[in-house]
């Protein structure tokens, strides 16, 4: 099920034909999974939902680093999840479950996530998707938004006018009811640790 993109910064969804870019080893050099895991601060034996997992590169890496975690690799595009399923068929990784948005398996995750990881997707998330992120969280759950920094001098990632600055990203999620508890600047990204407090004036 593809989500309504009203409110998204980037005008188009990621093209599955470019899925190979998501498995480029340079991604891990630019944004090491160990750093993502540290920022995520997931509790032991917790459930992590990798929201917009794509080909599951980070879902697999996080599960390998923390075998105690259950990682639900959630995406709205079945074509993207087929890449992850092929990887798992070739080399199984315990604890990783591909999940398609809009299915009963996706609905079963609501209210159960200790952590939601939204990696390189904030600029693509419309209001409906942000609502889905909020719905996934336990009452004491947290979301980690990690996205491309439009102010980065390195030139990596999408066009600058398709992504947010750290301040714009924080304003976007705060307007939706997320309370940003910590902001971290990375090499070409920024990270926002946030809890959902509810929208004061929902549209």
N, C-alpha and C positions, 0 to 999 in steps of 0.2 A: 504494500500500500504506500503510494507516494503522498507525502504530506503537503498541505497548502503552504506556499512559500511567502505569504504576506508578511512583510516586516524583515525579510532577509536582505542582507547587504549585497551579496553576490547574486546576479540576476539569473544564473543558470545552475542546475544541479551538476555535480561532478559526472563526467562522461565515463561510463564503464569501459569504453574502448581505451581509455588511458590508465586502466587499472595497474599496468606494469609500473607506473611511476610510484605507486604506493608501496612497492616492494623493493625500491631502490635502496641499497645499503647506505647511501648518503643520508637518508632520513635519520637513521640511528646515530650517525656521526653528528648531525646537526642538533638532534634532540634525543639523547640517550634514554632508553627505556628505564634505566636505573634512576635517572632524574625524575622521570614521570612518576615512577613508583614511590619515590621519596615524597614528592608533592602530594600524591594521592593519599598517603597515610591511611591505607586500608586496614581495618581491624583484622585480627587473625581469624581465619575461616570465614571471612566475609564474602558477600556477593558484590562483585563489581560489574556494572553494565558499561560496556564500551559502546557508547552511543554514536552511531555513524561509523562503524568499525571498518568499512571498506573491505579490503582483502584480509583484514584481521592481523596485520603485521604486529601491531602493538598488543593486541589481545593475546597472541601467542607468546610474545616476549614477556609480558607481565606474568602469565601463568607459569612460564618456565622459571622465572625469578622467584615467584611465590607460589609453590605447589599447593599451599593450603587454601588458596583463593578459588572461588568459583567465578569464572569470567563468562558473562553472557555477551556474545558479540552480536550486537543489534544493528541492523541496517534496513533501510526502506527499499533497497534495490536488490532483487533476487540475483541478478547477474553478478553483483559484487560478492555476495555470499557464496556463490558457486566456486569462486577462487579459494575462499577459505576452506570450504568443504573438500576441495581437491588436495589442499595442503594437509588437512587432517587425515585424509585417506592414505596419503603417502607417508605421513609421519605423525601418528596420533600424539596429541598433547592432552593430558588429563586435565579436566576442569574447564575446558573451553567448549562452549555450546553456541553454534550459529543460530540466530533467531531473526526471523523476518518480521518487520513492523506490520501491525494490523492482523496478526494471527493470534490464536488462543495462547500460544507459547509466549508471545510478547505481552499480552494482557495479564498473564500469570505473574509477570515480574513486577507489576504495579504495587507500590508500597513495600517492596522487599529489598531494595538496593541499599547497601551500606554506603557505597560510593558509585557515582556515575562519572565516567570519564568522557568528556566531549573534546576530542582532540582534532584540531584543525577543521572544525565544523561550525564554530560559532557564526562566522560570516555567512554560512549557508542556512542557518536555522531561522525559519519563520516563527510566528507566534504559536502556531499549532505544535511545532516541534519543541519549543521551549516549554509548553504546557505538558508535553509528554515527558520531558526530562524531570519536571517537578513531580509528576505523578509516579515516577519510578521510585522515588526516595522514601525510605523509612522516615518516621518523625525526627530521628536524630541523624539521618543520612546527610551526606555532603556531596556536592558536585565540584569537579575540577574542570574548568574550562581552560584549555591550552590552545592558543590560536596564533596565527601569523601576526606579527606586529607591523602595522603600516608605516611606522616610524623607523624600522630597521634599515640600516645603511647597506646591508649585504645584497639586497635585490632578490632574495629567495622568495619562493611562494607565489601566490596569485598576484595579479596587478594591484598596486597600492590602493586604488580606489574601490577595490572589491573587498578589502579587509579593514578592520578597525585598529585604531591606536589603543593602547591599554586603557586610556580614559574613556574612549568611546565604547569599548567592549564592556567596561564596568558599568557605564551608564545604561547600556542596552539590557544587561541582565538585571540590574537594579530596578529598572522601570517595569520589569516583568514580575518583580516580587522576590528576587534573589538578594540576599544580604551578603555582600562581598566581605569576607573575614580576613583575607590575605591576598596581596598582589605581589607577584614575583616577575621580574624582568629576566628574560633568558637571551640567548644569543640572537635569535631571529624571531622569537616568540615572546608572549607574556602568559602568565598563568593566574587564574582567579580561583581561589578556594571560596566556595559559597554554600550557604544554606538557603532553603526556600522558606520564606515567611508569608507568602500569599500576596496577591495583588490587591492593592487598596482600592483602585478604581479600574476594574477590568472592563475592557470594551464590550 
